[in-house]
């Protein structure tokens, strides 16, 4: 099953790189399985990847640093992860 996740990860990161960040985020949640640690890892990787992007790039593509943090906080809340409140 690992290769499927890699393919999905590649697709999501490629969309984000192309500036299709909202599409990438939607794609991330398509087919997400609750309590599947692979999905948690993929989602965290995605938001960390976005967080490393230039703020202007995010803004120019209809996304904001705040949305990145909101996404991470929502993910943490869904998964019962604590400690992200400080961000």
Helices and strands as residue ranges (DSSP letters): H 2-17, H 21-29, H 37-51, H 55-60, H 65-79, G 84-86
